[in-house]
Structure formats: structure tokens, C-alpha cells
Amino acid sequence: MTGPDRLRARYEQATADLDPPFGLVDLDAFDANAAALAARAAGTPLRVASKSVRCRYLLRRVLATPGWSGVMSFSLPEAVWLVQDGMSEDVLVAYPTTHRAALKTLGTDPRLAAGITLMVDSLEQLDYIDAAVPPEQREVLRLCIDLDASWRLVGGRLHVGVRRSPIHGPEQAGRLARAIRERRGYRLVGLMSYEAQIAGLGDAPPGQALRGA
């Protein structure tokens, strides 16, 4: 039997008494992948994305691996849950939030405010947060600016990549950063950029030579 066939037979035997649906994780492969990514990062800490690893046991396992630190969560309510659960004291919310109840919970809990970072890409989002929980009634909130990394050609008329953020260049990022600095109740702690047009496209996709080029 080939390697994949042996693995399939092993998995079939291990789950023979289980009724679907269920998930199966090969912990040897999981640990090897986590260690390989940390080695490639060459000392830069890695943040695990909880929307891709939907299991607290696995999140704890990867965070216990040298080179991994912090979680990127899918939503603010999930970030609150992860900190309260003791998963991590460093949780980044991947997208701007409009969850008013979670914002009130975040703003009125010193531990949550110190451990959770919100994503923003406009001043309107700050206005929304202030309306949900005014700065004089809350803790200082940690913010991360979401930078757009799409490939824009011909003066922006050709757009390759996702339309993730209206912040496209250093001038726009600088204006937003200055506005955050001058705004009561916020602290800018990071910048994030996701080059989806690169991360989501292989070098040589079958039958798509032009996209590969």
C-alpha cells in the first residue's frame, strides 16, 4: 500500500465505531505543520487563525508550540469568549465589528480591553464604537489598521485582489493613524495587510497559464 493508502486504512480503522459527521485530525501531521511554519518564520511570532482551526484543543496545542503566539479570531464575540476561556491574552479580531453588545462587554472589562485588538479601516468605525460605548464610559481600546494590499494598475482602473480595505497607501494609512492618535479612548498598536491575490493563487494553476504568470 502507498503512504496515502496506509493512512486512509489507519483512519478507517480508528473511526470504525463512530457515526458521522465527525472530524479527524492527525496530530502527528498537525504538530509537524506547526513546527514547519515556525521554522519558516525564522523567529517572527506566528498568530493562529481561529476561523481556520475551529477547536479549542487544537488552538491550545498550536499555541504551546514554540514560535506561535496569539490568536486571530473571526468576530468580537468569539474574541471575548477566547480571552474569558483563558485561551489567549492576545486576540486580534480579523474584521471590523458592529456587534454593539460585544463592544460594551469589551469596553467595560479591563482584562478584555487589554487582551483584544479591534480591526479598523475608517473613522466611521470609530464613530460607531463611540456611539455603542462612549469613551468616557470605557477602557482604552486597542486598534489595528487594515491595509489594502490589492494590485492596482492603470491608476486604479485595473484591480487584482480583494477589496478588503479603503486604506490603499501610506498617505491614507498615515492620516488614519494620526486621527486615531488624536481620538480619545483609542490606542493604535498594529498594522495588518493581507495580499489575497498572492496567498490564494498558486504559481502554476492547471489550465490557467495567464493567471499563473
N, C-alpha and C positions, 0 to 999 in steps of 0.2 A: 504494500500500500504506500502511496505517496504521502508526504508530510500533511497536506490538507486532508487527505482521506483518513489518516490516522487521527487527526484532531477531531474530524467530524464523528468518527466512530466513538471516540472518547466522550465527546459531548452528548451523543445519543445515549450512551450507557449511563452517564451521570444524571440525565434528566428523564430517564425512562419512566419513573414513577410520578412525574409532575404533570399536571393538567395545564395546558396553555390557556391564556397567554402568560409567558414569563420571560425574563431576561437572563441571559447568561454572559458572564464576564470571565475571561481567562485572566486570572490575577497575575500569572507569570508574564503574560504579554502586556498587561496594563502597567506593571512595575517597570518592565523593560522600556516601554514607550515613554513613561515619565522620566526615567533616568536618561534616555537618549536625548529628549528635548532639553533637559537641564544641561547636558554636556554641550549641546549645540549653542545654548545661550551664553556659555563661557563666562559665567559669573553674574550675568544680568538676571535678577529675580524674575520668575515667571508667575503669572496670575492665572489661576484655573477658572474657566468659564462655566458657571453652574448650569447655564441653559443647555450645555452640551453633555454635562455629567449630572444626570438627574437622580443622584443617590448620595445621601449624606455620608454613608460609609466610604464610598469611593472618594468623595471630596476630602474627607479626613485622611484617607490613605495617601492621596497625592500631596496634600499639604504637609504630611510627615516626611516626604521625600526631599532630601537636600536640593536646594535650588528653587523651590516653589514657595510662594508667599502671597497670601491674599486671594480673594475671590472676586470675579466679575459676575454680578447677578443680573437676572433678566428684568426684574422690576424692584421698585422700592419696598413693597410689602414683603417680597422674598428676602431682600437685604436685611430688613428689620428682623425677620424670623431667623436668619442665619446668625446674626450677631447675638440675639437673645438665646439661641440654642448653644452658643459657645463655639460655633464653627470657626469663626474668624473675627478679629477685631479690626480688619481692614477689608471692607467690602465696597467695591465700585459698582454703581448702578449703570448698566450699559447704555441706557437711553434716557432722554429727558422724561420726567414723570409729571403726571397731572393727578395723581392719587392724593386727594386732599386729606383724607383720614390718616394715611401713612405719613404725610408731611407733618401733620400735627403731632403724631407719635414721635417722629424723628426730632422735631424741634423742641420738644419738651422733655427729652431724656438725654442727659449729658453723655452717658455711655454710647448711645446710638449716634449722637451728633459727632462724637469723636471718632467713631469707627466706620461711618458710612460717608461716601463721597458721591454727590449728585453730578450727573452729566448735564451740561447746558450748551446751547449754541446761539442764544439770543437774549436780549434784555427783556423781551416779553415774558420769557420763562421766569426771570427774577420777579417781575411784577406779579405773575401768577402765584409764586411761592409766598410773596409778601401778603397777598390777599388771603391766602389759605391760613397762614400763621405769621402775623406781623413780627418784624424784627425785635421790637421791644418786649415781645412775649415769648421769645425762643432763644435757644442756644445759637452760637455762630455756626453756620452750615458750611461744610467743605464742598468745593466745586471743582469740576474738571471740564475744560473746554474741549468740545468735539470738533476736530478739524476735518474738513473735507479733503480727501486725497484722490479724487477722481482726476482723470486725464482730460484736460480741456484744451481743445485745439481751435484754430481759426477764430481767435477772440471769444472763445466760449460757445461758438455755434456748433461745434462737434464735441459731444460729451461721452466719454468712455468710463464706465464705473457706476457706482450707486450715487444717488442724490441724498447723501446722508446728512449733510450739514450745510447751512448757508455761509459758513466761515471757510473761504477758499484760499486766502493768502495771509501773509504776515501782517499786512496793514489792518485787515479786518480782525485778526486774532489780537493784535495789539490794542485796538480800540475796545474790544470786549473785555480784555484783561484789565485795562485801565478803569473801565466802568465798574467792573467787579470790585476792584481795589477801593474805589471811592464810595461804594454802596455799603450801607450799614448792614451788619448781620451775615456777611459772607467772607470766606477766605479761599482764594484760588490756590489749589495745591497740585494741579497737574494738567497735562495736555494729552489728548488721545487722538490717534489717527488710524483709520482702517482702510488700507488700499485693496478694496474688494476686487477690483479688476485684475489685480495680480494674484491675490491669495486664492481666488476662485477659478483660476484658469490655468490649466496645465501648459507646459512648454510645447507639447506636440499633441493636441487633442485629435483623435482619429477622425479623418474626413473633414477637418477644419483647418487647413493649412494657413488660410488668411488670418484666422483668429490666433493661431499659434505664433505667426510672425509678429 
